[in-house]
Amino acid sequence: MIIPYHRQILQKGLEKKLSPRALKAITNANIKQDYPRGQFGHDEYHFDNNAFERSYAYIEKNRALILPALAAGKVEDAWAAFGRLAHTAQDFYAHSNYIPLWLAQFDEEAAPPAPEVDHADQDIIQGPELRSGKLYYPLELLSYIPMLKELVMPRLPKDSHAWMNLDSPKQGPMFAYTFAAAVKKTQDEWEKTLEGLTKEVKTLFSG
């Protein structure tokens, strides 16, 4: 998912739960995952290349950093850890085929509106058909150059990230479902992170 939509998802999902300062820090850490150093050799940041287990582990690795950071009074570090894990959680929907699989159970004209998407259908999440886009370099990179895209895309396999991604509205109407699911998942991750925290620590974390 491209950076402007990560920003919007965080804003929509968390703006009523956090201070502006906390949301800004979380957002900054979130979008840094899409900087060049986070794009190469870090499938676990983005659920790329079918790295499901590694991505789930990365989410929990960052969650585990939050309480010790808060206990040490390092709230900025806690916010950064949450921003990183939220980025990965959001990319699950943009980089996997979860949304196409969920929509496939409905006739095209009978699909529920995007806000009603079930973002946690365990039959899909645990099912054998779930996969995420593979990165075929250098063609993947060349596909983002407008003058080369029409030449490159036919040469990329259909299981490539270039074909599978739902990173923006340019990918069609499924993006609305991706966005809505990512908002719900972000809220879930926030509530899961708050579990077990004292009222005082929750207040600190919320900014």
Buried (B, 14 or more C-beta within 10 A) or exposed (E): BEBEBBBBBBEBBBEEBBEEEBBBBBBBBBBBBBEEEBBEEBBBBBBBBBBBEBBBEBBEBBBEBBBEBBEEEBBBBBBBBBBBBBBBBBBBBBBBBBBBBBBEEEEEEEBEEBEEBBBEBEEBBEEEEBBBBBBBEEBBBBBEEEEEEEEBBEEBEEBBBBBBBBBBEEBEEBBBBBBBBBBBBBBBBBEBBBEEBEEEBEEBBBB
